[in-house]
Structure formats: structure tokens, C-alpha cells
Amino acid sequence: MNRRMVFLAMGLVLTCVAGVSAQSGAFMDRFLEEPAAAYGDAAYLVLVGAGLIKDGEAPQRALAVLDERGWAIAGKGAGDPLTLGEFAFLVMRAYGIPGGLMYHLAPGPRYATRELAYLEVIQGKGRPGSSLSGERAARILGRVLDYKEGRL
């Protein structure tokens, strides 16, 4: 992967998090190195970026917020790997991204992935069941921020 893209994505994600602390930096370093993004960590990053939880709260808090909102993934624990589709569906909900016709008819990971690929938020192969690294998740979040700010 292009190191410049990784650092750009990491910078974009970190700028959306108010009051980035040393703990956040250590979290991002660890998250970017994950070959398979953990559900709890990915949920934390998405919800902090969307302003739904505060920076520094535990990933368990992110999972509690997902549960409160009815967005939790049944049977998935904090350390379980997240698929691209599951991540896309979480991003669509957290950032309030409106989907197309099929997403409205059958909201879920499949059409969330397709919608984000259409918006060019997901680049490359957009298979909903594929594994998701921490690095790719951070790049996707960086592009979500670009989309939300009208730069994409």
C-alpha cells in the first residue's frame, strides 16, 4: 500500500477526533497494523469520527452505543473481525449517508458496500464478505470525511 495514502487517511481520521491525545495516537498505530479490523476498535473509530462518542472512551462504550441505537451486529464480540460489508453498513448509519433505491429496499452490508463503492468511498474490490484491515478501514473513513465535506 502507498504509505502516503495511509498517512493521509490517518491524518484525516485524526483531525475529525477532537482533542487527539497520546492514547488516540497509540490506538491508531495499533489499529492501522491490524490485519483484520476488530469490531470493537472499528466501531470506536467510526463513532468517535461521527461525534457519537467521545475520544478516550473504551471500545466497549462504542458497542453499547451501537446496541442502544439498534445497530449492533448480533453474535459479534469486540475482538471479532469485521467484514467490509459490516463496516460499510456501520459507516452508512453513523454518518447518515443516504443510500440508493436498493439500499432503501434492503438495507444491509451488501447494498451499503455497493453504495460506498458507487460514491468512490470504497476503492478497489468492494466485496461485502471480504476481510477488512485496519489500514483499509482508516482509508475508507478518510474518504467518508471527504465525501461529507463535499471534496469527493
Backbone as CSV, one residue per row, in Angstrom:
resi,resn,N_x,N_y,N_z,CA_x,CA_y,CA_z,C_x,C_y,C_z
1,MET,0.834,-1.184,0.000,0.000,0.000,0.000,0.881,1.252,0.000
2,ASN,0.365,2.281,-0.564,1.075,3.532,-0.653,1.114,4.196,0.726
3,ARG,2.311,4.396,1.235,2.467,4.969,2.589,1.855,6.365,2.681
4,ARG,1.973,7.118,1.613,1.421,8.474,1.616,-0.087,8.434,1.832
5,MET,-0.777,7.494,1.166,-2.220,7.354,1.334,-2.573,6.970,2.769
6,VAL,-1.763,6.082,3.359,-2.018,5.656,4.729,-1.906,6.843,5.676
7,PHE,-0.854,7.629,5.512,-0.676,8.772,6.402,-1.737,9.841,6.161
8,LEU,-2.153,10.017,4.923,-3.224,10.960,4.618,-4.522,10.516,5.282
9,ALA,-4.849,9.240,5.133,-6.073,8.714,5.745,-6.020,8.834,7.257
10,MET,-4.877,8.482,7.825,-4.735,8.565,9.272,-4.887,10.017,9.732
11,GLY,-4.304,10.949,8.993,-4.417,12.355,9.343,-5.845,12.852,9.277
12,LEU,-6.571,12.436,8.243,-7.971,12.843,8.104,-8.822,12.295,9.231
13,VAL,-8.589,11.038,9.573,-9.365,10.436,10.661,-9.040,11.121,11.979
14,LEU,-7.770,11.382,12.210,-7.386,12.007,13.475,-7.886,13.445,13.588
15,THR,-7.989,14.163,12.454,-8.469,15.535,12.541,-9.938,15.607,12.903
16,CYS,-10.679,14.535,12.616,-12.104,14.555,12.964,-12.315,14.239,14.435
17,VAL,-11.296,13.797,15.099,-11.407,13.442,16.506,-10.922,14.635,17.329
18,ALA,-11.830,15.203,18.107,-11.480,16.369,18.910,-10.514,15.977,20.021
19,GLY,-9.504,16.823,20.236,-8.571,16.604,21.330,-7.808,15.303,21.218
20,VAL,-7.119,15.114,20.115,-6.368,13.875,19.937,-5.290,13.790,21.012
21,SER,-5.314,12.693,21.733,-4.374,12.512,22.831,-3.344,11.455,22.480
22,ALA,-2.381,11.243,23.373,-1.383,10.201,23.163,-2.048,8.833,23.103
23,GLN,-3.117,8.656,23.875,-3.854,7.396,23.851,-4.439,7.166,22.463
24,SER,-4.959,8.215,21.830,-5.524,8.098,20.488,-4.451,7.732,19.485
25,GLY,-3.276,8.322,19.627,-2.172,8.006,18.727,-1.766,6.551,18.843
26,ALA,-1.685,6.056,20.065,-1.328,4.652,20.280,-2.421,3.745,19.723
27,PHE,-3.679,4.142,19.910,-4.785,3.368,19.374,-4.690,3.299,17.850
28,MET,-4.464,4.452,17.205,-4.389,4.491,15.737,-3.212,3.665,15.226
29,ASP,-2.083,3.746,15.901,-0.928,2.938,15.485,-1.282,1.458,15.509
30,ARG,-1.917,1.039,16.578,-2.297,-0.367,16.711,-3.368,-0.741,15.693
31,PHE,-4.354,0.126,15.518,-5.453,-0.156,14.592,-4.946,-0.288,13.156
32,LEU,-4.073,0.606,12.751,-3.544,0.574,11.378,-2.761,-0.694,11.088
33,GLU,-2.236,-1.320,12.105,-1.434,-2.532,11.922,-2.275,-3.802,11.954
34,GLU,-3.552,-3.688,12.316,-4.401,-4.876,12.412,-4.664,-5.460,11.022
35,PRO,-4.310,-6.742,10.823,-4.596,-7.369,9.529,-6.094,-7.586,9.324
36,ALA,-6.826,-7.710,10.430,-8.285,-7.839,10.391,-8.846,-6.902,11.460
37,ALA,-9.534,-5.859,11.021,-10.060,-4.860,11.954,-11.053,-5.501,12.922
38,ALA,-10.809,-5.288,14.201,-11.694,-5.827,15.236,-12.958,-4.975,15.330
39,TYR,-14.067,-5.631,15.553,-15.380,-4.989,15.639,-15.384,-3.827,16.631
40,GLY,-14.899,-4.052,17.836,-14.914,-3.015,18.863,-14.071,-1.811,18.485
41,ASP,-12.891,-2.065,17.952,-11.997,-0.972,17.558,-12.571,-0.185,16.385
42,ALA,-13.089,-0.884,15.386,-13.664,-0.213,14.217,-14.888,0.600,14.614
43,ALA,-15.722,0.035,15.473,-16.915,0.755,15.941,-16.504,2.014,16.693
44,TYR,-15.496,1.899,17.530,-14.986,3.046,18.283,-14.544,4.150,17.324
45,LEU,-13.742,3.798,16.348,-13.206,4.780,15.409,-14.330,5.458,14.618
46,VAL,-15.283,4.686,14.144,-16.411,5.237,13.381,-17.237,6.182,14.249
47,LEU,-17.565,5.760,15.454,-18.434,6.566,16.317,-17.745,7.820,16.841
48,VAL,-16.446,7.742,17.110,-15.719,8.947,17.521,-15.681,9.924,16.357
49,GLY,-15.370,9.431,15.167,-15.312,10.287,13.987,-16.647,10.936,13.671
50,ALA,-17.732,10.229,13.920,-19.075,10.751,13.648,-19.591,11.626,14.797
51,GLY,-18.816,11.714,15.881,-19.219,12.538,17.014,-20.280,11.903,17.890
52,LEU,-20.422,10.583,17.815,-21.444,9.904,18.603,-20.936,9.430,19.962
53,ILE,-19.615,9.349,20.116,-18.988,9.105,21.420,-17.754,9.996,21.495
54,LYS,-17.220,10.142,22.703,-16.046,10.996,22.893,-14.761,10.202,22.749
55,ASP,-13.734,10.903,22.294,-12.409,10.306,22.213,-11.962,9.911,23.615
56,GLY,-11.342,8.769,23.714,-10.837,8.303,25.004,-11.760,7.317,25.693
57,GLU,-13.003,7.210,25.218,-13.899,6.209,25.794,-13.453,4.831,25.311
58,ALA,-13.818,3.817,26.026,-13.412,2.453,25.689,-14.209,1.944,24.486
59,PRO,-13.581,1.059,23.697,-14.323,0.437,22.597,-15.618,-0.231,23.073
60,GLN,-15.664,-0.673,24.322,-16.889,-1.279,24.862,-18.031,-0.257,24.874
61,ARG,-17.695,1.005,25.095,-18.708,2.072,25.071,-19.284,2.193,23.663
62,ALA,-18.437,2.073,22.656,-18.900,2.135,21.272,-19.900,1.011,21.009
63,LEU,-19.594,-0.175,21.500,-20.504,-1.302,21.298,-21.828,-1.082,22.027
64,ALA,-21.771,-0.458,23.193,-23.004,-0.156,23.933,-23.863,0.849,23.162
65,VAL,-23.221,1.851,22.561,-23.951,2.841,21.772,-24.578,2.172,20.548
66,LEU,-23.844,1.284,19.904,-24.404,0.554,18.759,-25.635,-0.232,19.185
67,ASP,-25.539,-0.862,20.342,-26.665,-1.645,20.850,-27.869,-0.744,21.156
68,GLU,-27.628,0.401,21.781,-28.696,1.350,22.107,-29.423,1.833,20.856
69,ARG,-28.681,2.022,19.797,-29.254,2.544,18.556,-29.836,1.447,17.663
70,GLY,-29.637,0.194,18.059,-30.126,-0.915,17.245,-29.239,-1.233,16.057
71,TRP,-27.974,-0.819,16.132,-27.025,-1.024,15.037,-26.053,-2.165,15.309
72,ALA,-26.120,-2.773,16.467,-25.158,-3.822,16.835,-25.290,-5.018,15.900
73,ILE,-24.179,-5.690,15.691,-24.153,-6.896,14.861,-24.320,-8.082,15.797
74,ALA,-25.415,-8.787,15.628,-25.741,-9.908,16.510,-24.648,-10.966,16.492
75,GLY,-24.272,-11.426,17.681,-23.321,-12.512,17.822,-21.871,-12.125,17.617
76,LYS,-21.571,-10.856,17.467,-20.193,-10.424,17.230,-19.640,-9.783,18.490
77,GLY,-18.483,-10.263,18.905,-17.808,-9.713,20.076,-16.816,-8.638,19.686
78,ALA,-16.345,-7.887,20.669,-15.443,-6.764,20.429,-14.195,-7.153,19.647
79,GLY,-13.663,-8.341,19.884,-12.431,-8.759,19.222,-12.633,-9.491,17.908
80,ASP,-13.883,-9.722,17.536,-14.156,-10.447,16.296,-13.862,-9.570,15.083
81,PRO,-13.350,-10.167,14.007,-13.061,-9.381,12.806,-14.338,-8.908,12.115
82,LEU,-14.248,-7.748,11.526,-15.361,-7.132,10.825,-15.161,-7.312,9.324
83,THR,-16.219,-7.583,8.591,-16.108,-7.677,7.138,-16.265,-6.274,6.540
84,LEU,-15.899,-6.136,5.294,-16.050,-4.867,4.597,-17.519,-4.439,4.586
85,GLY,-18.418,-5.367,4.333,-19.843,-5.048,4.296,-20.378,-4.578,5.630
86,GLU,-19.992,-5.253,6.700,-20.437,-4.853,8.033,-19.934,-3.450,8.362
87,PHE,-18.690,-3.184,8.003,-18.093,-1.862,8.240,-18.830,-0.800,7.416
88,ALA,-19.098,-1.102,6.160,-19.800,-0.155,5.290,-21.180,0.171,5.844
89,PHE,-21.875,-0.838,6.328,-23.217,-0.644,6.883,-23.146,0.240,8.132
90,LEU,-22.166,0.013,8.974,-21.971,0.832,10.167,-21.664,2.276,9.771
91,VAL,-20.805,2.465,8.793,-20.433,3.809,8.338,-21.656,4.541,7.772
92,MET,-22.443,3.852,6.955,-23.632,4.472,6.364,-24.569,4.986,7.457
93,ARG,-24.749,4.185,8.486,-25.653,4.574,9.576,-25.071,5.705,10.411
94,ALA,-23.830,5.563,10.838,-23.212,6.534,11.737,-23.078,7.912,11.098
95,TYR,-22.763,7.949,9.822,-22.558,9.221,9.135,-23.812,9.710,8.412
96,GLY,-24.903,8.958,8.525,-26.155,9.392,7.913,-26.075,9.522,6.401
97,ILE,-25.367,8.618,5.764,-25.234,8.663,4.310,-26.480,8.032,3.693
98,PRO,-27.187,8.810,2.879,-28.390,8.249,2.262,-27.993,7.251,1.171
99,GLY,-28.684,6.192,1.100,-28.393,5.185,0.096,-29.309,5.313,-1.105
100,GLY,-29.012,4.506,-2.095,-29.839,4.473,-3.290,-31.083,3.617,-3.078
101,LEU,-31.764,3.335,-4.161,-33.020,2.592,-4.122,-32.862,1.230,-3.453
102,MET,-31.881,0.444,-3.886,-31.712,-0.898,-3.333,-31.347,-0.854,-1.849
103,TYR,-30.572,0.134,-1.442,-30.225,0.274,-0.020,-31.488,0.571,0.794
104,HIS,-32.374,1.378,0.245,-33.626,1.692,0.957,-34.564,0.491,1.007
105,LEU,-34.565,-0.321,-0.056,-35.426,-1.500,-0.090,-34.907,-2.624,0.804
106,ALA,-33.594,-2.795,0.807,-32.979,-3.887,1.577,-31.692,-3.387,2.229
107,PRO,-31.813,-2.520,3.259,-30.598,-2.001,3.899,-29.811,-3.128,4.558
108,GLY,-28.529,-3.104,4.340,-27.661,-4.111,4.923,-26.264,-3.995,4.349
109,PRO,-25.380,-4.894,4.752,-23.981,-4.833,4.322,-23.782,-4.860,2.810
110,ARG,-24.553,-5.679,2.105,-24.368,-5.797,0.652,-24.585,-4.465,-0.061
111,TYR,-25.717,-3.836,0.190,-26.024,-2.594,-0.516,-25.294,-1.387,0.071
112,ALA,-24.897,-1.456,1.321,-24.063,-0.402,1.894,-22.704,-0.407,1.193
113,THR,-22.156,-1.591,0.962,-20.877,-1.704,0.261,-21.010,-1.165,-1.156
114,ARG,-22.058,-1.548,-1.834,-22.271,-1.068,-3.205,-22.425,0.452,-3.250
115,GLU,-23.162,0.995,-2.295,-23.374,2.443,-2.263,-22.062,3.181,-2.037
116,LEU,-21.263,2.715,-1.075,-19.986,3.382,-0.802,-19.004,3.219,-1.953
117,ALA,-19.084,2.107,-2.666,-18.238,1.932,-3.854,-18.693,2.902,-4.946
118,TYR,-20.000,3.046,-5.116,-20.544,3.982,-6.103,-20.097,5.411,-5.797
119,LEU,-20.081,5.776,-4.521,-19.670,7.114,-4.100,-18.147,7.281,-4.129
120,GLU,-17.439,6.219,-4.466,-15.973,6.166,-4.528,-15.330,6.307,-3.153
121,VAL,-16.096,5.962,-2.116,-15.551,5.922,-0.761,-14.759,4.632,-0.593
122,ILE,-15.300,3.535,-1.107,-14.585,2.259,-1.126,-13.928,2.150,-2.483
123,GLN,-12.630,1.956,-2.463,-11.888,1.800,-3.706,-11.416,0.364,-3.830
124,GLY,-11.204,-0.056,-5.042,-10.762,-1.424,-5.268,-11.938,-2.371,-5.206
125,LYS,-11.652,-3.600,-4.900,-12.700,-4.618,-4.861,-13.609,-4.377,-3.665
126,GLY,-14.890,-4.267,-3.952,-15.870,-3.994,-2.911,-16.744,-5.200,-2.646
127,ARG,-16.139,-6.251,-2.152,-16.892,-7.461,-1.822,-17.333,-7.400,-0.366
128,PRO,-18.625,-7.411,-0.114,-19.128,-7.245,1.257,-18.595,-8.261,2.262
129,GLY,-18.325,-9.477,1.830,-17.860,-10.504,2.756,-16.356,-10.568,2.924
130,SER,-15.637,-9.673,2.252,-14.177,-9.730,2.333,-13.673,-9.192,3.665
131,SER,-12.474,-9.629,4.024,-11.878,-9.169,5.284,-11.475,-7.700,5.143
132,LEU,-11.313,-7.054,6.271,-11.026,-5.623,6.311,-9.864,-5.377,7.262
133,SER,-8.794,-4.813,6.730,-7.655,-4.482,7.593,-7.909,-3.134,8.263
134,GLY,-7.185,-2.869,9.311,-7.299,-1.577,9.976,-6.909,-0.444,9.051
135,GLU,-5.891,-0.671,8.239,-5.438,0.347,7.298,-6.536,0.694,6.291
136,ARG,-7.184,-0.319,5.730,-8.249,-0.063,4.754,-9.435,0.642,5.416
137,ALA,-9.762,0.246,6.622,-10.856,0.904,7.347,-10.553,2.386,7.542
138,ALA,-9.310,2.717,7.904,-8.921,4.114,8.100,-8.987,4.886,6.788
139,ARG,-8.564,4.261,5.693,-8.646,4.927,4.387,-10.110,5.199,4.016
140,ILE,-10.971,4.237,4.270,-12.399,4.412,3.972,-12.958,5.568,4.801
141,LEU,-12.611,5.627,6.075,-13.109,6.724,6.922,-12.582,8.073,6.445
142,GLY,-11.357,8.113,5.995,-10.813,9.352,5.438,-11.610,9.811,4.229
143,ARG,-11.983,8.865,3.386,-12.767,9.197,2.192,-14.215,9.559,2.565
144,VAL,-14.737,8.962,3.628,-16.073,9.340,4.107,-16.065,10.810,4.519
145,LEU,-15.020,11.220,5.220,-14.910,12.620,5.631,-14.826,13.532,4.405
146,ASP,-14.065,13.118,3.400,-14.003,13.889,2.156,-15.387,13.995,1.526
147,TYR,-16.114,12.893,1.488,-17.463,12.887,0.926,-18.381,13.825,1.698
148,LYS,-18.349,13.735,3.022,-19.233,14.551,3.853,-18.905,16.052,3.718
149,GLU,-17.650,16.362,3.446,-17.241,17.756,3.309,-17.326,18.238,1.861
150,GLY,-17.829,17.373,0.971,-18.010,17.758,-0.418,-16.752,17.763,-1.261
151,ARG,-15.696,17.134,-0.761,-14.437,17.093,-1.514,-14.303,15.852,-2.360
152,LEU,-15.277,15.003,-2.358,-15.192,13.750,-3.126,-16.307,13.686,-4.141
